[in-house]
Amino acid sequence: MNISDNLKQVNKTIPERVQLVAVSKTKPNELVLEAYNAGQKVFGENRPQDLQQKYNDLPKDIEWHFIGHPQSKQVKYFAPFVHLIHGVDSLKLLSVINKEALKNKRTINCLLQFHIAAEETKFGLSIDEAKELLHSDEFAELKNIAICGVMGMATFTDDEDKIRKEFKDLKGIYSTLKKEIFNSDSYFKEVSMGMSADYQIAIEEGSTMVRVGSSIFGARNYI
Ligand SMILES: *Cc1c(COP(=O)(O)O)cnc(C)c1O
């Protein structure tokens, strides 16, 4: 398996307007460097301590995204440098991120995660929950975070129509929030959807950011 070739193949299928986040979770630094040397500069990790370790070890012009669900006490590991946190789904977590951002004298970019899949999961907001959160007084106090868009994961299935519908739903949620809440905020522009198995469908349905791991780095032994 050759990471540079894989990357080329993936890039061929992604239009210019869509950003590729190379998901390097569980993969060693040597493989990340291989992708880096082939031109990839944006990477995603889902464990706070792994992300901190890779940030320390690897070139400083890498743009690091956090794509998982940090516990409150883990936000500090990546708060000084993280470029974007995908998958924020509570006011409590937003407050913690805001506090860590303040400590680091910066603004931290976040995406709100929505529950679009049929599968039971504890992660992700509904549109009503998101509106309530965004209209709350507590949210208005959080000056050191920027909500840059939405993120979601489709059901793990071979049923393309189902996946497509879920991505359509997420794009719809994005459009509603853009119109009703973020109309004058140019930074609210991202729809993070699509992984190795379904990113082509996601792009057809309006994804601006795909998170691709195994198609670049090969299969993982664990999530
Ligand atoms: C692991 C992961 C990915 C990448 O998955 P692949 O199927 O390997 O492309 C994307 N998004 C999230 C949130 C992940 O945890």
The ligand as an ORCA input file, in Angstrom:
! r2SCAN-3c Opt
* xyz 0 1
  C     -12.641      7.507     11.754
  C     -13.483      8.647     11.323
  C     -13.518      9.054      9.975
  C     -12.769      8.347      8.863
  O     -13.288      7.101      8.624
  P     -12.827      6.211      7.342
  O     -13.968      5.293      7.136
  O     -11.572      5.520      7.737
  O     -12.632      7.141      6.209
  C     -14.296     10.146      9.662
  N     -15.009     10.810     10.598
  C     -14.994     10.455     11.891
  C     -15.793     11.241     12.865
  C     -14.245      9.359     12.299
  O     -14.243      9.014     13.600
*
